[in-house]
Amino acid sequence: MRIILGITGGIAAYKSAELARMLANQGHQVRCILTEAGARFITPLTLTSLTGEPCYGANPDQGEWRANPGIEHIELARWADLVTVVPATANIIGKAANGLASDLLSTVLLATRAPVLWAPAMNTGMWEHPAVQANLDRLRSFGHAVVDPGQGILACGEEGAGKLADINIIAEAIQVHGTPKQPSLNGRRVLITSGPTREDLDPVRTLTNRSTGAMGIELARAFRDVGARVHLVLGGDLAAPWGVDTTRVRSAQQMLEACEARWAEADGLVAAAAVADQRPETSSPEKVKKGEGIETLNLVRTPDILARLSSARRPGQWVIGFAAESEKHLEHASAKLQKKQLDAVLVNDVQDGKAFGAQANTLTPVTAEGPQAPLGPLAKDQLARAVVQWWAQRLEARSI
């Protein structure tokens, strides 16, 4: 992606250097534009060194002079796939909201037709001022996106809203708003389950499995990035992705209830969660103490979430299941596909702990036509994008 990173005058400007490095390391082409105030906090040399691209705008050695100043803002506006302003001060927000163009960054913002993303940072009083909020609302009405600041101790010593959002969140928002949308998924409502479920024996002990939920979280990101409206039902401890509506659950029953509450309005389901198949017949409200002799644990089955949702689907809804198998992978996946009446099963090999955690993984889709070409081995973020592209192509073929 070709990204214009605008940097304005605020102490948070130093964090933009880290953001520029992060985006460049992710393979994006990043060109920075400094305002005059921004150049007092960070230098063009720093940004050029981190991105390998020229830095535009204010320069302590030459101001905003260029050999070809009449068209530079147009060339940059046309070059960009996305324009982001980090940090965004009240001044630049007000300029852009009212169509003012008094320096290179503000003229690029006025001339570009690329998506625009704002990450404001300022004093709490300024952030909460009606004029700033009205200007942000106007920018949103133009189709611009805003990553709201967080809470914390500000440079002025006050504590409150106005602190620049975490750069990892900003980078994720850039990915969302700069990724081309898939026509077959854009605006579609996709329900995704992820993570392990936990079935409590007592307040200390639980039955669970080795899943972390990483694959489901990356799938939520990948569907979100191509324009789907994702709701994630998440077990485990991993953080939910930015911009994804999420319901946290613990047990299989809680996951079922959360899914049933949203399934009727969804267009599709991706059931990536590793649901515990059994739970204790009884759960003690107090920690169970050690006893003498043999101890027996009675287990009962948990609800089959995937089968329940598949059987209740309306015409037009689609369902993708997952199968974690240690042997006879394709045979077991085909049986699951038929038994639960799924549109596809993505099967992975979990023998010897494969596929758990942050490892690279391979998924083999199985459909009514039989096994498809394997996807992977890939890191889970790349694998999730491959899954989404594969499924989007199948949806497009259905509509032809």
C-alpha positions in Angstrom: 0.0 0.0 0.0 1.2 3.5 -0.7 0.7 5.6 2.4 1.0 9.3 3.0 1.8 9.9 6.7 1.1 13.4 7.8 2.8 14.5 11.0 1.6 17.7 12.8 2.9 19.6 15.8 2.5 17.7 19.0 4.6 15.8 21.5 3.1 12.6 20.1 4.9 13.2 16.8 7.8 11.1 18.1 5.5 8.1 18.0 4.9 8.7 14.3 8.5 7.7 13.6 7.8 4.3 15.1 4.6 4.0 13.1 6.5 4.9 9.9 9.1 2.2 10.7 6.4 -0.4 11.4 4.5 0.3 8.2 7.6 0.2 6.1 8.6 -3.1 7.7 5.2 -4.5 6.8 6.0 -3.8 3.2 4.1 -0.6 2.7 5.6 2.4 0.8 5.4 5.3 3.2 6.0 9.0 2.4 5.8 11.5 5.2 4.6 15.1 5.1 5.7 17.3 8.0 4.0 20.5 8.9 6.1 23.4 10.1 5.0 22.7 13.7 5.7 19.0 13.2 9.2 19.7 12.1 10.0 21.2 15.5 9.4 17.8 17.1 10.9 15.4 14.5 13.3 15.8 11.6 12.9 14.9 7.9 16.2 12.9 8.1 14.7 10.6 10.8 11.6 9.9 8.7 13.6 9.4 5.5 16.0 7.0 7.2 13.1 4.9 8.6 11.0 4.7 5.4 13.6 4.9 2.6 11.4 7.5 1.0 11.7 11.3 0.7 10.1 13.4 3.4 7.9 16.3 2.2 6.6 19.5 3.7 8.4 21.7 6.2 12.2 21.3 6.3 14.4 23.3 8.7 16.9 23.8 5.8 14.6 24.9 3.1 11.1 25.6 4.5 8.4 24.3 2.1 10.3 25.3 -1.0 10.4 22.8 -3.8 11.7 22.9 -7.4 8.2 22.1 -8.6 5.9 23.4 -5.9 2.9 24.0 -8.2 2.0 20.3 -8.7 3.7 18.5 -5.8 0.5 18.3 -3.8 -1.4 16.9 -6.7 1.2 14.3 -7.4 1.2 13.1 -3.8 -2.6 13.2 -3.6 -2.8 10.9 -6.7 0.1 8.7 -5.5 -1.5 7.7 -2.2 -3.6 4.7 -1.6 -4.4 6.1 1.9 -3.6 9.3 3.7 -3.3 9.3 7.5 -2.5 12.1 9.9 -0.7 11.0 13.1 -0.8 12.9 15.4 -3.7 15.1 14.2 -4.0 18.4 16.1 -7.1 20.5 16.4 -5.6 22.9 13.9 -5.2 20.5 11.0 -8.6 18.9 11.8 -10.2 22.3 11.6 -8.4 23.2 8.4 -9.5 19.9 6.6 -13.1 20.1 7.9 -13.5 23.6 6.4 -11.6 23.1 3.2 -8.6 25.3 4.1 -5.3 24.6 2.3 -2.4 26.7 3.6 0.5 24.2 3.6 1.4 21.0 1.8 -0.4 18.6 4.1 -3.7 20.5 4.0 -3.5 20.8 0.2 -2.9 17.1 -0.2 -5.9 16.4 2.1 -8.1 18.6 0.0 -6.8 17.1 -3.3 -6.7 13.4 -2.6 -9.4 10.9 -3.4 -7.8 8.2 -1.3 -9.3 7.1 2.0 -8.3 9.4 4.9 -7.6 8.3 8.5 -7.2 10.6 11.5 -5.5 9.8 14.8 -6.1 12.9 17.0 -3.9 13.8 20.0 -4.4 16.9 22.1 -5.3 18.2 25.6 -8.5 16.8 27.1 -10.2 20.3 27.1 -9.4 20.7 23.4 -10.5 17.2 22.5 -13.9 17.7 24.2 -14.5 21.2 22.8 -17.7 21.3 20.7 -15.8 22.9 17.8 -13.3 20.0 17.6 -16.1 17.4 17.8 -18.1 19.2 15.2 -15.1 19.3 12.9 -14.5 15.5 13.4 -18.2 14.8 12.6 -17.9 16.8 9.4 -14.8 14.8 8.4 -16.7 11.6 9.1 -19.4 12.9 6.8 -16.8 13.1 4.1 -16.1 9.4 4.5 -13.0 9.9 6.6 -12.2 7.5 9.5 -11.1 8.5 13.0 -9.1 6.5 15.6 -10.2 8.1 18.8 -7.5 8.9 21.3 -7.1 7.0 24.5 -7.1 7.9 28.2 -3.9 8.7 30.1 -1.5 11.2 31.5 -1.0 13.9 28.9 2.1 16.0 28.2 0.6 18.9 30.1 0.3 16.7 33.2 -3.4 16.4 33.1 -5.1 13.0 32.9 -8.0 12.3 30.6 -8.9 11.7 27.0 -6.6 13.0 24.3 -3.6 10.6 24.4 -2.6 9.3 20.9 -4.0 5.8 20.4 -1.5 3.0 20.5 0.4 2.8 17.2 -0.5 -0.9 16.8 -4.1 0.1 16.8 -3.4 2.9 14.3 -1.5 0.5 12.1 -4.4 -1.9 12.2 -6.9 0.8 11.3 -4.6 1.8 8.4 -4.8 -1.8 7.2 -8.6 -1.8 7.5 -9.2 1.4 5.6 -6.5 0.8 2.9 -7.4 -2.8 2.0 -9.5 -3.2 -1.2 -13.0 -4.5 -0.5 -14.3 -7.8 -1.8 -17.7 -7.2 -3.6 -19.0 -10.6 -2.5 -18.2 -9.8 1.2 -18.4 -6.1 1.4 -21.1 -5.1 3.9 -22.0 -8.8 4.6 -22.6 -9.8 8.2 -20.2 -12.6 9.2 -20.4 -14.4 12.6 -17.0 -15.8 13.7 -16.3 -18.0 16.7 -12.8 -18.3 18.0 -10.7 -19.5 21.0 -11.1 -22.3 23.4 -14.1 -22.8 25.7 -13.5 -23.5 29.4 -15.7 -25.8 31.5 -15.2 -25.2 35.2 -14.9 -28.1 37.7 -14.6 -25.6 40.6 -13.3 -22.0 41.0 -9.7 -23.2 40.3 -9.8 -26.1 37.9 -11.2 -26.2 34.3 -11.5 -28.4 31.3 -10.2 -26.8 28.1 -7.8 -27.4 25.2 -4.7 -26.1 23.6 -6.2 -23.6 21.3 -5.3 -20.0 21.7 -7.8 -18.5 19.3 -5.1 -16.9 17.1 -6.5 -18.3 13.9 -10.0 -17.1 14.5 -8.9 -13.7 15.5 -6.8 -13.4 12.3 -9.9 -14.5 10.3 -11.9 -11.8 12.0 -9.3 -9.3 10.9 -9.2 -10.6 7.3 -13.0 -10.6 6.9 -13.1 -7.1 8.4 -10.4 -5.8 6.1 -12.3 -6.8 2.9 -15.5 -5.0 4.1 -17.4 -7.6 6.1 -19.3 -6.6 9.2 -17.9 -9.0 11.6 -19.1 -10.1 15.0 -16.6 -12.2 16.9 -17.7 -14.6 19.7 -14.4 -15.1 21.5 -13.1 -17.5 24.2 -9.7 -17.5 25.8 -7.4 -14.6 26.7 -6.2 -13.0 23.5 -7.2 -9.4 22.7 -10.0 -8.8 20.2 -9.1 -7.1 17.0 -9.6 -3.3 16.6 -12.9 -2.4 15.0 -14.6 -5.8 15.4 -17.7 -6.2 17.6 -16.8 -8.9 20.1 -18.7 -10.9 22.7 -16.5 -12.6 25.3 -17.6 -16.0 26.5 -16.2 -18.8 28.7 -18.2 -22.0 28.3 -19.7 -23.8 25.3 -23.2 -22.9 26.5 -22.3 -19.2 26.7 -20.9 -19.4 23.1 -24.0 -21.1 21.8 -26.3 -18.5 23.4 -24.1 -15.6 22.0 -24.2 -17.2 18.5 -27.9 -17.9 18.6 -28.7 -14.3 19.5 -26.9 -13.1 16.3 -27.3 -15.9 13.8 -30.6 -14.9 12.3 -29.3 -11.6 11.1 -25.9 -13.0 9.8 -25.1 -13.8 6.2 -22.5 -16.4 7.2 -20.7 -18.3 9.9 -17.0 -19.2 10.3 -16.8 -21.6 13.2 -13.1 -21.5 14.1 -13.6 -22.0 17.9 -12.2 -25.0 19.6 -15.2 -25.9 21.7 -14.8 -28.3 24.6 -16.7 -31.5 23.8 -17.3 -32.4 27.4 -18.1 -30.6 30.7 -18.2 -31.8 34.3 -21.6 -33.2 35.2 -21.5 -31.0 38.2 -19.4 -27.9 39.1 -18.5 -27.1 42.7 -18.9 -23.6 44.0 -15.9 -24.2 46.3 -12.4 -25.6 45.5 -12.6 -29.4 45.7 -10.1 -30.8 48.2 -7.9 -33.8 47.7 -9.3 -37.0 48.9 -8.0 -40.5 49.6 -8.4 -43.3 47.0 -9.6 -43.1 43.4 -11.4 -40.0 42.3 -13.9 -40.1 39.5 -15.0 -37.3 37.2 -18.3 -37.7 35.4 -18.5 -35.8 32.1 -21.4 -34.9 29.9 -21.5 -33.6 26.3 -21.6 -29.9 25.6 -24.0 -28.6 22.9 -22.9 -29.0 19.3 -22.8 -25.3 18.4 -22.0 -25.8 14.7 -24.7 -28.4 14.2 -27.3 -26.3 16.0 -26.6 -23.2 13.9 -26.3 -25.1 10.6 -29.7 -26.8 11.2 -31.3 -23.4 12.0 -30.0 -21.5 9.0 -32.3 -19.7 6.6 -31.9 -19.9 2.8 -28.8 -17.9 1.6 -26.8 -18.3 4.8 -23.5 -20.1 4.5 -21.5 -22.1 7.1 -17.8 -22.9 7.2 -16.6 -25.3 9.9 -13.1 -26.3 11.0 -11.7 -29.8 11.7 -8.6 -30.3 13.9 -7.5 -33.9 13.1 -4.5 -36.0 14.1 -5.2 -38.7 11.5 -7.5 -39.5 8.5 -7.8 -35.8 8.0 -9.7 -35.6 4.8 -11.9 -38.6 5.6 -13.0 -37.1 9.0 -13.5 -33.6 7.4 -15.7 -35.0 4.7 -17.8 -36.8 7.3 -18.2 -33.6 9.3 -19.2 -31.7 6.1 -22.0 -34.2 5.3 -23.2 -34.8 8.8 -23.6 -31.1 9.7 -24.6 -29.9 6.2 -21.8 -27.4 5.9 -20.7 -25.4 2.9 -17.0 -26.1 3.6 -14.7 -27.6 6.2 -11.2 -26.3 6.7 -9.1 -29.1 8.1 -5.7 -28.9 9.8 -3.2 -31.4 11.2 -2.8 -31.0 14.9 -0.6 -34.1 15.4 2.3 -33.3 17.8 0.8 -29.9 18.7 0.9 -28.5 15.1 -1.4 -25.5 14.4 -1.5 -24.3 18.0 -0.1 -20.9 19.1 1.8 -18.7 16.7 3.1 -21.4 14.4 2.6 -21.4 10.6 -0.2 -23.5 9.5 -1.8 -25.2 6.5 -5.6 -25.5 6.0 -7.1 -27.8 3.4 -10.6 -26.9 2.3 -13.1 -29.7 1.8 -16.3 -29.0 0.0 -19.1 -31.0 -1.6 -16.8 -31.3 -4.7 -14.1 -32.9 -2.5 -10.7 -31.7 -1.1 -9.5 -28.4 -2.6 -5.9 -27.2 -3.0 -4.2 -26.7 0.4 -3.8 -23.1 1.7 -0.3 -22.7 3.2 1.9 -23.3 5.0 1.6 -19.7 5.9 1.8 -17.5 9.0 -1.7 -17.3 10.5 -2.4 -13.7 9.4 -1.4 -14.6 5.8 -3.4 -17.8 6.0 -6.5 -16.0 7.1 -6.3 -13.7 4.1 -5.8 -16.7 1.9 -9.0 -18.3 3.3 -11.0 -15.1 2.8 -9.8 -14.7 -0.8 -10.6 -18.4 -1.5 -14.1 -18.1 0.0 -14.8 -14.7 -1.7 -14.0 -16.4 -5.1 -16.5 -19.2 -4.3 -19.2 -16.7 -3.4 -18.6 -14.8 -6.6 -18.9 -18.0 -8.6 -22.2 -18.7 -6.9 -23.7 -15.4 -8.0 -22.7 -15.8 -11.7 
